[in-house]
Structure formats: structure tokens, C-alpha cells
Amino acid sequence: MGKPSSLLWLTLFFLLLLPTAAGRILLDLAGGVMLILLGLPLLLAGFGWIGWRILQSKMVTCQACGVTTFRNSDKCPICGSAVLEVSKPPKKASNQSIPASSVTIDISAEDAGKDID
């Protein structure tokens, strides 16, 4: 296997420069390859980030020893203490009715004084 001849390189160069169907196909092929080479790592990074966030949402940290494990048991596998999940703020009940007059602020206009010229 030797080095490609200069005639092959010259032919390829003219195919790219001349406005022919073969030159257009080569340019489209090169553009598609570049799009795949640039887009695929970004796509894989996005899927990796989403996977990492899903994995983090299924983990819990032991308050006693600090080890992070999955939420599959109520006890820490290292120290044996009860693993307590951080509670989320309770949702407001929809049947509670608070009168609007207790949560609104009444504002009255007052004169600030004379303008100084």
C-alpha cells in the first residue's frame, strides 16, 4: 500500500471546485459527516445528563453516616440507622378557603407635600 498518487488528489480537488454533480455529492457527504461528528457528542452528553438526573432522584443520603444509597430500604446498609427522606413541602389543600380580605393590603393615597421649585 503506497501513497496515493498526485493524480488522484488533483482529480478530487477539481471535483470539489467544479460545479458538477460529483462535486456536489462529495460536498454533501462531507457536510453530513461533519454534522454527525459535531452533533453526536452533544446528543450523547444530553442523554447522559438526563440519565444522571434520574439516577440522582433515586438516591438518598443517610443522616447518621453520610453514605448515599438507593431508596430501596428503610435502613442504611453501612450503619443500620433509619434512613429518613427529606420531606417535600406539603401541598396546599384545595378545600381550604381563606377570605380575600385577610390576605389583601389596603393602600390609601396621601399628599407628599408641596413641590420645591
N, CA, C and O atoms as a Tinker XYZ file with bonds, in Angstrom:
   468  protein
     1  N      0.852000   -1.163000    0.000000    73     2
     2  CA     0.000000    0.000000    0.000000    64     1     3
     3  C      0.900000    1.229000    0.000000    63     2     4     5
     4  O      1.565000    1.546000    0.986000    81     3
     5  N      0.893000    1.869000   -1.080000    73     3     6
     6  CA     1.714000    3.054000   -1.216000    64     5     7
     7  C      0.915000    4.318000   -1.002000    63     6     8     9
     8  O     -0.275000    4.287000   -0.688000    81     7
     9  N      1.578000    5.391000   -1.175000    73     7    10
    10  CA     0.984000    6.711000   -1.043000    64     9    11
    11  C      0.104000    6.971000   -2.260000    63    10    12    13
    12  O      0.502000    6.634000   -3.375000    81    11
    13  N     -1.113000    7.576000   -2.080000    73    11    14
    14  CA    -1.952000    7.856000   -3.249000    64    13    15
    15  C     -1.233000    8.808000   -4.206000    63    14    16    17
    16  O     -0.491000    9.700000   -3.796000    81    15
    17  N     -1.476000    8.588000   -5.459000    73    15    18
    18  CA    -0.772000    9.393000   -6.462000    64    17    19
    19  C     -1.319000   10.817000   -6.462000    63    18    20    21
    20  O     -2.432000   11.088000   -6.011000    81    19
    21  N     -0.499000   11.698000   -6.981000    73    19    22
    22  CA    -0.893000   13.105000   -7.044000    64    21    23
    23  C     -2.023000   13.303000   -8.046000    63    22    24    25
    24  O     -2.776000   14.271000   -7.939000    81    23
    25  N     -2.155000   12.404000   -9.016000    73    23    26
    26  CA    -3.241000   12.495000   -9.978000    64    25    27
    27  C     -4.589000   12.271000   -9.290000    63    26    28    29
    28  O     -5.575000   12.916000   -9.647000    81    27
    29  N     -4.645000   11.377000   -8.322000    73    27    30
    30  CA    -5.868000   11.131000   -7.570000    64    29    31
    31  C     -6.256000   12.364000   -6.745000    63    30    32    33
    32  O     -7.426000   12.745000   -6.712000    81    31
    33  N     -5.291000   12.975000   -6.093000    73    31    34
    34  CA    -5.567000   14.178000   -5.309000    64    33    35
    35  C     -6.004000   15.338000   -6.199000    63    34    36    37
    36  O     -6.907000   16.093000   -5.840000    81    35
    37  N     -5.377000   15.478000   -7.337000    73    35    38
    38  CA    -5.730000   16.533000   -8.273000    64    37    39
    39  C     -7.146000   16.336000   -8.812000    63    38    40    41
    40  O     -7.891000   17.306000   -8.950000    81    39
    41  N     -7.524000   15.108000   -9.115000    73    39    42
    42  CA    -8.880000   14.804000   -9.587000    64    41    43
    43  C     -9.909000   15.118000   -8.510000    63    42    44    45
    44  O    -10.949000   15.708000   -8.804000    81    43
    45  N     -9.641000   14.740000   -7.289000    73    43    46
    46  CA   -10.547000   15.022000   -6.173000    64    45    47
    47  C    -10.676000   16.527000   -5.955000    63    46    48    49
    48  O    -11.771000   17.023000   -5.688000    81    47
    49  N     -9.587000   17.241000   -6.066000    73    47    50
    50  CA    -9.590000   18.693000   -5.890000    64    49    51
    51  C    -10.453000   19.372000   -6.955000    63    50    52    53
    52  O    -11.232000   20.270000   -6.637000    81    51
    53  N    -10.320000   18.950000   -8.218000    73    51    54
    54  CA   -11.118000   19.542000   -9.290000    64    53    55
    55  C    -12.593000   19.167000   -9.189000    63    54    56    57
    56  O    -13.459000   19.961000   -9.558000    81    55
    57  N    -12.889000   17.960000   -8.690000    73    55    58
    58  CA   -14.287000   17.583000   -8.493000    64    57    59
    59  C    -14.967000   18.473000   -7.463000    63    58    60    61
    60  O    -16.151000   18.784000   -7.590000    81    59
    61  N    -14.223000   18.882000   -6.448000    73    59    62
    62  CA   -14.789000   19.758000   -5.422000    64    61    63
    63  C    -14.942000   21.188000   -5.927000    63    62    64    65
    64  O    -15.881000   21.884000   -5.540000    81    63
    65  N    -14.028000   21.632000   -6.785000    73    63    66
    66  CA   -14.074000   23.010000   -7.269000    64    65    67
    67  C    -15.059000   23.211000   -8.408000    63    66    68    69
    68  O    -15.730000   24.240000   -8.473000    81    67
    69  N    -15.150000   22.256000   -9.289000    73    67    70
    70  CA   -16.029000   22.406000  -10.440000    64    69    71
    71  C    -17.473000   22.147000  -10.022000    63    70    72    73
    72  O    -17.728000   21.246000   -9.223000    81    71
    73  N    -18.419000   22.922000  -10.550000    73    71    74
    74  CA   -19.826000   22.744000  -10.185000    64    73    75
    75  C    -20.469000   21.571000  -10.920000    63    74    76    77
    76  O    -21.318000   21.769000  -11.790000    81    75
    77  N    -20.071000   20.374000  -10.577000    73    75    78
    78  CA   -20.632000   19.175000  -11.202000    64    77    79
    79  C    -21.428000   18.400000  -10.166000    63    78    80    81
    80  O    -21.384000   18.705000   -8.975000    81    79
    81  N    -22.156000   17.395000  -10.633000    73    79    82
    82  CA   -22.946000   16.565000   -9.726000    64    81    83
    83  C    -22.029000   15.782000   -8.776000    63    82    84    85
    84  O    -22.357000   15.599000   -7.604000    81    83
    85  N    -20.910000   15.335000   -9.275000    73    83    86
    86  CA   -19.980000   14.576000   -8.426000    64    85    87
    87  C    -19.403000   15.463000   -7.324000    63    86    88    89
    88  O    -19.248000   15.017000   -6.187000    81    87
    89  N    -19.084000   16.715000   -7.653000    73    87    90
    90  CA   -18.573000   17.641000   -6.640000    64    89    91
    91  C    -19.623000   17.956000   -5.593000    63    90    92    93
    92  O    -19.324000   18.066000   -4.404000    81    91
    93  N    -20.869000   18.100000   -6.057000    73    91    94
    94  CA   -21.968000   18.377000   -5.126000    64    93    95
    95  C    -22.187000   17.195000   -4.177000    63    94    96    97
    96  O    -22.421000   17.403000   -2.986000    81    95
    97  N    -22.118000   15.985000   -4.671000    73    95    98
    98  CA   -22.294000   14.788000   -3.832000    64    97    99
    99  C    -21.181000   14.699000   -2.797000    63    98   100   101
   100  O    -21.428000   14.374000   -1.636000    81    99
   101  N    -19.961000   14.989000   -3.219000    73    99   102
   102  CA   -18.839000   14.939000   -2.271000    64   101   103
   103  C    -18.982000   16.002000   -1.183000    63   102   104   105
   104  O    -18.690000   15.732000   -0.018000    81   103
   105  N    -19.428000   17.210000   -1.551000    73   103   106
   106  CA   -19.621000   18.263000   -0.556000    64   105   107
   107  C    -20.766000   17.911000    0.395000    63   106   108   109
   108  O    -20.653000   18.139000    1.599000    81   107
   109  N    -21.861000   17.364000   -0.123000    73   107   110
   110  CA   -22.967000   16.953000    0.741000    64   109   111
   111  C    -22.551000   15.831000    1.682000    63   110   112   113
   112  O    -22.950000   15.814000    2.846000    81   111
   113  N    -21.766000   14.915000    1.192000    73   111   114
   114  CA   -21.281000   13.816000    2.020000    64   113   115
   115  C    -20.365000   14.332000    3.124000    63   114   116   117
   116  O    -20.463000   13.894000    4.270000    81   115
   117  N    -19.479000   15.257000    2.784000    73   115   118
   118  CA   -18.579000   15.837000    3.788000    64   117   119
   119  C    -19.368000   16.636000    4.825000    63   118   120   121
   120  O    -19.038000   16.595000    6.010000    81   119
   121  N    -20.411000   17.366000    4.396000    73   119   122
   122  CA   -21.241000   18.117000    5.335000    64   121   123
   123  C    -22.003000   17.206000    6.276000    63   122   124   125
   124  O    -22.125000   17.503000    7.465000    81   123
   125  N    -22.518000   16.096000    5.758000    73   123   126
   126  CA   -23.220000   15.134000    6.615000    64   125   127
   127  C    -22.299000   14.497000    7.641000    63   126   128   129
   128  O    -22.681000   14.315000    8.797000    81   127
   129  N    -21.101000   14.164000    7.227000    73   127   130
   130  CA   -20.131000   13.572000    8.160000    64   129   131
   131  C    -19.759000   14.568000    9.251000    63   130   132   133
   132  O    -19.649000   14.196000   10.420000    81   131
   133  N    -19.566000   15.836000    8.876000    73   131   134
   134  CA   -19.238000   16.853000    9.873000    64   133   135
   135  C    -20.395000   17.083000   10.832000    63   134   136   137
   136  O    -20.173000   17.289000   12.025000    81   135
   137  N    -21.628000   17.053000   10.332000    73   135   138
   138  CA   -22.795000   17.216000   11.191000    64   137   139
   139  C    -22.888000   16.075000   12.203000    63   138   140   141
   140  O    -23.190000   16.307000   13.374000    81   139
   141  N    -22.636000   14.879000   11.769000    73   139   142
   142  CA   -22.664000   13.731000   12.680000    64   141   143
   143  C    -21.535000   13.839000   13.706000    63   142   144   145
   144  O    -21.748000   13.583000   14.891000    81   143
   145  N    -20.344000   14.215000   13.259000    73   143   146
   146  CA   -19.211000   14.308000   14.172000    64   145   147
   147  C    -19.398000   15.402000   15.217000    63   146   148   149
   148  O    -18.905000   15.267000   16.336000    81   147
   149  N    -20.100000   16.481000   14.877000    73   147   150
   150  CA   -20.326000   17.563000   15.825000    64   149   151
   151  C    -21.595000   17.351000   16.653000    63   150   152   153
   152  O    -21.627000   17.721000   17.826000    81   151
   153  N    -22.624000   16.773000   16.074000    73   151   154
   154  CA   -23.900000   16.634000   16.761000    64   153   155
   155  C    -23.989000   15.439000   17.683000    63   154   156   157
   156  O    -24.657000   15.508000   18.715000    81   155
   157  N    -23.335000   14.349000   17.340000    73   155   158
   158  CA   -23.425000   13.133000   18.139000    64   157   159
   159  C    -22.886000   13.308000   19.555000    63   158   160   161
   160  O    -23.537000   12.841000   20.490000    81   159
   161  N    -21.741000   13.948000   19.774000    73   159   162
   162  CA   -21.293000   14.152000   21.155000    64   161   163
   163  C    -22.245000   15.019000   21.972000    63   162   164   165
   164  O    -22.437000   14.772000   23.163000    81   163
   165  N    -22.845000   16.033000   21.344000    73   163   166
   166  CA   -23.805000   16.866000   22.066000    64   165   167
   167  C    -25.054000   16.073000   22.434000    63   166   168   169
   168  O    -25.583000   16.223000   23.535000    81   167
   169  N    -25.521000   15.244000   21.534000    73   167   170
   170  CA   -26.683000   14.408000   21.804000    64   169   171
   171  C    -26.391000   13.407000   22.912000    63   170   172   173
   172  O    -27.220000   13.207000   23.800000    81   171
   173  N    -25.232000   12.784000   22.869000    73   171   174
   174  CA   -24.861000   11.825000   23.913000    64   173   175
   175  C    -24.681000   12.506000   25.264000    63   174   176   177
   176  O    -25.037000   11.934000   26.294000    81   175
   177  N    -24.138000   13.707000   25.275000    73   175   178
   178  CA   -23.991000   14.447000   26.529000    64   177   179
   179  C    -25.354000   14.796000   27.115000    63   178   180   181
   180  O    -25.536000   14.723000   28.330000    81   179
   181  N    -26.298000   15.167000   26.287000    73   179   182
   182  CA   -27.650000   15.460000   26.759000    64   181   183
   183  C    -28.316000   14.243000   27.368000    63   182   184   185
   184  O    -28.921000   14.340000   28.436000    81   183
   185  N    -28.216000   13.096000   26.706000    73   183   186
   186  CA   -28.787000   11.865000   27.258000    64   185   187
   187  C    -28.084000   11.465000   28.547000    63   186   188   189
   188  O    -28.728000   10.975000   29.475000    81   187
   189  N    -26.778000   11.666000   28.616000    73   187   190
   190  CA   -26.044000   11.352000   29.846000    64   189   191
   191  C    -26.469000   12.234000   31.005000    63   190   192   193
   192  O    -26.592000   11.759000   32.134000    81   191
   193  N    -26.695000   13.517000   30.737000    73   191   194
   194  CA   -27.131000   14.438000   31.792000    64   193   195
   195  C    -28.521000   14.064000   32.294000    63   194   196   197
   196  O    -28.770000   14.082000   33.499000    81   195
   197  N    -29.431000   13.725000   31.376000    73   195   198
   198  CA   -30.777000   13.315000   31.785000    64   197   199
   199  C    -30.707000   12.029000   32.611000    63   198   200   201
   200  O    -31.398000   11.907000   33.622000    81   199
   201  N    -29.890000   11.082000   32.196000    73   199   202
   202  CA   -29.729000    9.844000   32.959000    64   201   203
   203  C    -29.164000   10.092000   34.350000    63   202   204   205
   204  O    -29.597000    9.470000   35.320000    81   203
   205  N    -28.195000   11.003000   34.448000    73   203   206
   206  CA   -27.609000   11.335000   35.744000    64   205   207
   207  C    -28.638000   11.964000   36.670000    63   206   208   209
   208  O    -28.669000   11.651000   37.860000    81   207
   209  N    -29.486000   12.850000   36.140000    73   207   210
   210  CA   -30.520000   13.478000   36.957000    64   209   211
   211  C    -31.545000   12.448000   37.435000    63   210   212   213
   212  O    -32.007000   12.527000   38.573000    81   211
   213  N    -31.903000   11.496000   36.594000    73   211   214
   214  CA   -32.838000   10.442000   37.001000    64   213   215
   215  C    -32.207000    9.581000   38.084000    63   214   216   217
   216  O    -32.876000    9.214000   39.050000    81   215
   217  N    -30.933000    9.256000   37.937000    73   215   218
   218  CA   -30.240000    8.456000   38.943000    64   217   219
   219  C    -30.148000    9.201000   40.268000    63   218   220   221
   220  O    -30.336000    8.601000   41.326000    81   219
   221  N    -29.863000   10.495000   40.226000    73   219   222
   222  CA   -29.785000   11.286000   41.456000    64   221   223
   223  C    -31.123000   11.366000   42.174000    63   222   224   225
   224  O    -31.161000   11.416000   43.404000    81   223
   225  N    -32.222000   11.380000   41.426000    73   223   226
   226  CA   -33.528000   11.472000   42.066000    64   225   227
   227  C    -33.896000   10.200000   42.814000    63   226   228   229
   228  O    -34.795000   10.221000   43.654000    81   227
   229  N    -33.219000    9.092000   42.527000    73   227   230
   230  CA   -33.498000    7.822000   43.192000    64   229   231
   231  C    -32.528000    7.530000   44.323000    63   230   232   233
   232  O    -32.526000    6.422000   44.860000    81   231
   233  N    -31.705000    8.501000   44.694000    73   231   234
   234  CA   -30.721000    8.316000   45.757000    64   233   235
   235  C    -31.155000    9.050000   47.017000    63   234   236   237
   236  O    -31.888000   10.037000   46.949000    81   235
   237  N    -30.695000    8.560000   48.177000    73   235   238
   238  CA   -30.960000    9.191000   49.456000    64   237   239
   239  C    -29.681000    9.123000   50.289000    63   238   240   241
   240  O    -28.920000    8.161000   50.188000    81   239
   241  N    -29.450000   10.145000   51.109000    73   239   242
   242  CA   -28.243000   10.217000   51.936000    64   241   243
   243  C    -28.605000    9.924000   53.381000    63   242   244   245
   244  O    -29.570000   10.476000   53.910000    81   243
   245  N    -27.839000    9.061000   54.015000    73   243   246
   246  CA   -28.043000    8.722000   55.428000    64   245   247
   247  C    -27.619000    9.922000   56.283000    63   246   248   249
   248  O    -26.544000   10.487000   56.084000    81   247
   249  N    -28.478000   10.302000   57.234000    73   247   250
   250  CA   -28.178000   11.442000   58.094000    64   249   251
   251  C    -27.131000   11.095000   59.152000    63   250   252   253
   252  O    -26.463000   11.990000   59.671000    81   251
   253  N    -26.980000    9.822000   59.475000    73   251   254
   254  CA   -26.043000    9.417000   60.531000    64   253   255
   255  C    -24.608000    9.305000   60.015000    63   254   256   257
   256  O    -23.693000    9.872000   60.611000    81   255
   257  N    -24.404000    8.576000   58.911000    73   255   258
   258  CA   -23.033000    8.337000   58.450000    64   257   259
   259  C    -22.693000    9.064000   57.152000    63   258   260   261
   260  O    -21.514000    9.183000   56.817000    81   259
   261  N    -23.688000    9.552000   56.411000    73   259   262
   262  CA   -23.427000   10.328000   55.210000    64   261   263
   263  C    -23.298000    9.537000   53.928000    63   262   264   265
   264  O    -22.995000   10.117000   52.886000    81   263
   265  N    -23.515000    8.229000   53.966000    73   263   266
   266  CA   -23.400000    7.420000   52.759000    64   265   267
   267  C    -24.638000    7.637000   51.897000    63   266   268   269
   268  O    -25.743000    7.801000   52.412000    81   267
   269  N    -24.441000    7.636000   50.569000    73   267   270
   270  CA   -25.534000    7.822000   49.629000    64   269   271
   271  C    -25.870000    6.486000   48.999000    63   270   272   273
   272  O    -25.003000    5.826000   48.427000    81   271
   273  N    -27.142000    6.085000   49.104000    73   271   274
   274  CA   -27.592000    4.802000   48.565000    64   273   275
   275  C    -28.918000    4.994000   47.847000    63   274   276   277
   276  O    -29.503000    6.077000   47.865000    81   275
   277  N    -29.383000    3.914000   47.211000    73   275   278
   278  CA   -30.689000    3.940000   46.574000    64   277   279
   279  C    -31.776000    3.876000   47.633000    63   278   280   281
   280  O    -31.522000    3.465000   48.765000    81   279
   281  N    -32.972000    4.276000   47.273000    73   279   282
   282  CA   -34.102000    4.301000   48.206000    64   281   283
   283  C    -34.797000    2.955000   48.309000    63   282   284   285
   284  O    -36.016000    2.926000   48.479000    81   283
   285  N    -34.103000    1.866000   48.218000    73   283   286
   286  CA   -34.757000    0.564000   48.217000    64   285   287
   287  C    -34.948000   -0.030000   49.606000    63   286   288   289
   288  O    -35.592000   -1.073000   49.720000    81   287
   289  N    -34.429000    0.574000   50.660000    73   287   290
   290  CA   -34.644000    0.035000   52.004000    64   289   291
   291  C    -34.824000    1.189000   52.992000    63   290   292   293
   292  O    -34.499000    2.341000   52.705000    81   291
   293  N    -35.351000    0.838000   54.155000    73   291   294
   294  CA   -35.588000    1.843000   55.183000    64   293   295
   295  C    -34.383000    2.036000   56.096000    63   294   296   297
   296  O    -34.331000    3.003000   56.857000    81   295
   297  N    -33.407000    1.118000   56.028000    73   295   298
   298  CA   -32.220000    1.207000   56.878000    64   297   299
   299  C    -30.980000    1.422000   56.028000    63   298   300   301
   300  O    -30.907000    0.978000   54.883000    81   299
   301  N    -30.007000    2.112000   56.611000    73   299   302
   302  CA   -28.736000    2.354000   55.939000    64   301   303
   303  C    -27.949000    1.041000   55.884000    63   302   304   305
   304  O    -27.846000    0.357000   56.902000    81   303
   305  N    -27.388000    0.667000   54.720000    73   303   306
   306  CA   -26.632000   -0.583000   54.644000    64   305   307
   307  C    -25.293000   -0.525000   55.382000    63   306   308   309
   308  O    -24.712000   -1.575000   55.653000    81   307
   309  N    -24.789000    0.649000   55.712000    73   307   310
   310  CA   -23.497000    0.779000   56.377000    64   309   311
   311  C    -23.652000    0.805000   57.895000    63   310   312   313
   312  O    -23.055000   -0.010000   58.599000    81   311
   313  N    -24.460000    1.750000   58.401000    73   311   314
   314  CA   -24.548000    1.912000   59.850000    64   313   315
   315  C    -25.818000    1.319000   60.446000    63   314   316   317
   316  O    -25.875000    1.136000   61.662000    81   315
   317  N    -26.832000    1.013000   59.656000    73   315   318
   318  CA   -28.046000    0.388000   60.146000    64   317   319
   319  C    -29.072000    1.348000   60.711000    63   318   320   321
   320  O    -30.120000    0.912000   61.187000    81   319
   321  N    -28.801000    2.645000   60.673000    73   319   322
   322  CA   -29.782000    3.590000   61.202000    64   321   323
   323  C    -30.900000    3.795000   60.182000    63   322   324   325
   324  O    -30.751000    3.498000   58.996000    81   323
   325  N    -32.006000    4.305000   60.675000    73   323   326
   326  CA   -33.154000    4.539000   59.802000    64   325   327
   327  C    -32.834000    5.676000   58.835000    63   326   328   329
   328  O    -32.338000    6.726000   59.242000    81   327
   329  N    -33.117000    5.462000   57.566000    73   327   330
   330  CA   -32.876000    6.474000   56.540000    64   329   331
   331  C    -34.153000    7.273000   56.385000    63   330   332   333
   332  O    -35.203000    6.738000   56.032000    81   331
   333  N    -34.046000    8.546000   56.652000    73   331   334
   334  CA   -35.204000    9.430000   56.532000    64   333   335
   335  C    -35.067000   10.247000   55.265000    63   334   336   337
   336  O    -34.042000   10.889000   55.034000    81   335
   337  N    -36.100000   10.218000   54.451000    73   335   338
   338  CA   -36.080000   11.034000   53.243000    64   337   339
   339  C    -36.418000   12.459000   53.619000    63   338   340   341
   340  O    -37.220000   12.705000   54.520000    81   339
   341  N    -35.803000   13.389000   52.924000    73   339   342
   342  CA   -36.111000   14.792000   53.159000    64   341   343
   343  C    -37.525000   15.023000   52.666000    63   342   344   345
   344  O    -37.840000   14.794000   51.498000    81   343
   345  N    -38.366000   15.478000   53.571000    73   343   346
   346  CA   -39.767000   15.643000   53.191000    64   345   347
   347  C    -39.936000   16.877000   52.325000    63   346   348   349
   348  O    -39.282000   17.901000   52.528000    81   347
   349  N    -40.816000   16.754000   51.372000    73   347   350
   350  CA   -41.122000   17.866000   50.491000    64   349   351
   351  C    -42.165000   18.727000   51.175000    63   350   352   353
   352  O    -42.920000   18.223000   52.007000    81   351
   353  N    -42.232000   20.010000   50.851000    73   351   354
   354  CA   -43.240000   20.846000   51.485000    64   353   355
   355  C    -44.633000   20.330000   51.165000    63   354   356   357
   356  O    -44.908000   19.940000   50.030000    81   355
   357  N    -45.514000   20.325000   52.159000    73   355   358
   358  CA   -46.853000   19.792000   51.912000    64   357   359
   359  C    -47.618000   20.643000   50.911000    63   358   360   361
   360  O    -47.482000   21.866000   50.868000    81   359
   361  N    -48.419000   19.969000   50.115000    73   359   362
   362  CA   -49.220000   20.686000   49.139000    64   361   363
   363  C    -50.394000   21.334000   49.853000    63   362   364   365
   364  O    -50.913000   20.800000   50.834000    81   363
   365  N    -50.801000   22.474000   49.358000    73   363   366
   366  CA   -51.936000   23.162000   49.950000    64   365   367
   367  C    -53.208000   22.402000   49.622000    63   366   368   369
   368  O    -53.406000   21.950000   48.495000    81   367
   369  N    -54.052000   22.271000   50.607000    73   367   370
   370  CA   -55.321000   21.600000   50.380000    64   369   371
   371  C    -56.223000   22.506000   49.555000    63   370   372   373
   372  O    -56.284000   23.714000   49.784000    81   371
   373  N    -56.904000   21.929000   48.621000    73   371   374
   374  CA   -57.739000   22.731000   47.739000    64   373   375
   375  C    -59.058000   23.121000   48.391000    63   374   376   377
   376  O    -59.742000   24.019000   47.902000    81   375
   377  N    -59.433000   22.455000   49.499000    73   375   378
   378  CA   -60.712000   22.756000   50.114000    64   377   379
   379  C    -60.609000   23.856000   51.169000    63   378   380   381
   380  O    -61.628000   24.250000   51.738000    81   379
   381  N    -59.412000   24.359000   51.443000    73   379   382
   382  CA   -59.281000   25.438000   52.403000    64   381   383
   383  C    -59.670000   26.746000   51.732000    63   382   384   385
   384  O    -59.213000   27.058000   50.632000    81   383
   385  N    -60.511000   27.494000   52.404000    73   383   386
   386  CA   -60.974000   28.755000   51.846000    64   385   387
   387  C    -60.552000   29.884000   52.775000    63   386   388   389
   388  O    -61.010000   29.963000   53.914000    81   387
   389  N    -59.679000   30.755000   52.285000    73   387   390
   390  CA   -59.216000   31.900000   53.056000    64   389   391
   391  C    -59.894000   33.133000   52.492000    63   390   392   393
   392  O    -59.843000   33.368000   51.285000    81   391
   393  N    -60.527000   33.924000   53.341000    73   391   394
   394  CA   -61.179000   35.121000   52.804000    64   393   395
   395  C    -60.149000   36.087000   52.226000    63   394   396   397
   396  O    -59.053000   36.247000   52.764000    81   395
   397  N    -60.520000   36.722000   51.125000    73   395   398
   398  CA   -59.611000   37.629000   50.434000    64   397   399
   399  C    -59.275000   38.844000   51.271000    63   398   400   401
   400  O    -58.201000   39.423000   51.106000    81   399
   401  N    -60.158000   39.245000   52.157000    73   399   402
   402  CA   -59.902000   40.437000   52.960000    64   401   403
   403  C    -58.760000   40.235000   53.951000    63   402   404   405
   404  O    -58.161000   41.209000   54.407000    81   403
   405  N    -58.447000   38.975000   54.292000    73   403   406
   406  CA   -57.359000   38.743000   55.239000    64   405   407
   407  C    -55.996000   38.674000   54.560000    63   406   408   409
   408  O    -54.974000   38.742000   55.243000    81   407
   409  N    -55.950000   38.544000   53.261000    73   407   410
   410  CA   -54.673000   38.435000   52.564000    64   409   411
   411  C    -54.383000   39.624000   51.664000    63   410   412   413
   412  O    -53.311000   39.682000   51.062000    81   411
   413  N    -55.304000   40.576000   51.553000    73   411   414
   414  CA   -55.050000   41.751000   50.727000    64   413   415
   415  C    -54.590000   42.907000   51.594000    63   414   416   417
   416  O    -54.854000   42.941000   52.796000    81   415
   417  N    -53.904000   43.850000   50.977000    73   415   418
   418  CA   -53.395000   45.020000   51.684000    64   417   419
   419  C    -54.131000   46.238000   51.150000    63   418   420   421
   420  O    -54.165000   46.475000   49.943000    81   419
   421  N    -54.716000   47.002000   52.051000    73   419   422
   422  CA   -55.396000   48.230000   51.644000    64   421   423
   423  C    -54.382000   49.356000   51.573000    63   422   424   425
   424  O    -53.589000   49.546000   52.495000    81   423
   425  N    -54.407000   50.094000   50.488000    73   423   426
   426  CA   -53.483000   51.207000   50.277000    64   425   427
   427  C    -54.307000   52.474000   50.120000    63   426   428   429
   428  O    -55.281000   52.506000   49.367000    81   427
   429  N    -53.910000   53.509000   50.832000    73   427   430
   430  CA   -54.585000   54.800000   50.683000    64   429   431
   431  C    -53.556000   55.834000   50.242000    63   430   432   433
   432  O    -52.399000   55.789000   50.659000    81   431
   433  N    -53.986000   56.765000   49.396000    73   431   434
   434  CA   -53.097000   57.795000   48.860000    64   433   435
   435  C    -53.021000   58.948000   49.823000    63   434   436   437
   436  O    -54.033000   59.347000   50.399000    81   435
   437  N    -51.829000   59.492000   50.006000    73   435   438
   438  CA   -51.616000   60.658000   50.864000    64   437   439
   439  C    -50.808000   61.686000   50.093000    63   438   440   441
   440  O    -50.038000   61.337000   49.199000    81   439
   441  N    -50.981000   62.933000   50.434000    73   439   442
   442  CA   -50.241000   64.002000   49.796000    64   441   443
   443  C    -48.839000   64.048000   50.378000    63   442   444   445
   444  O    -48.676000   64.044000   51.598000    81   443
   445  N    -47.829000   64.090000   49.528000    73   443   446
   446  CA   -46.445000   64.067000   49.979000    64   445   447
   447  C    -45.938000   65.466000   50.369000    63   446   448   449
   448  O    -44.851000   65.594000   50.933000    81   447
   449  N    -46.690000   66.467000   50.083000    73   447   450
   450  CA   -46.268000   67.823000   50.433000    64   449   451
   451  C    -46.131000   68.669000   49.196000    63   450   452   453
   452  O    -46.438000   68.233000   48.086000    81   451
   453  N    -45.666000   69.887000   49.397000    73   451   454
   454  CA   -45.532000   70.815000   48.280000    64   453   455
   455  C    -44.270000   70.499000   47.487000    63   454   456   457
   456  O    -43.271000   70.035000   48.036000    81   455
   457  N    -44.338000   70.762000   46.173000    73   455   458
   458  CA   -43.164000   70.592000   45.315000    64   457   459
   459  C    -42.224000   71.791000   45.530000    63   458   460   461
   460  O    -42.677000   72.929000   45.645000    81   459
   461  N    -40.929000   71.523000   45.582000    73   459   462
   462  CA   -39.936000   72.578000   45.731000    64   461   463
   463  C    -39.433000   72.943000   44.349000    63   462   464   465
   464  O    -38.915000   72.096000   43.622000    81   463
   465  N    -39.591000   74.217000   43.989000    73   463   466
   466  CA   -39.144000   74.671000   42.665000    64   465   467
   467  C    -37.753000   75.180000   42.689000    63   466   468
   468  O    -37.231000   75.598000   41.655000    81   467
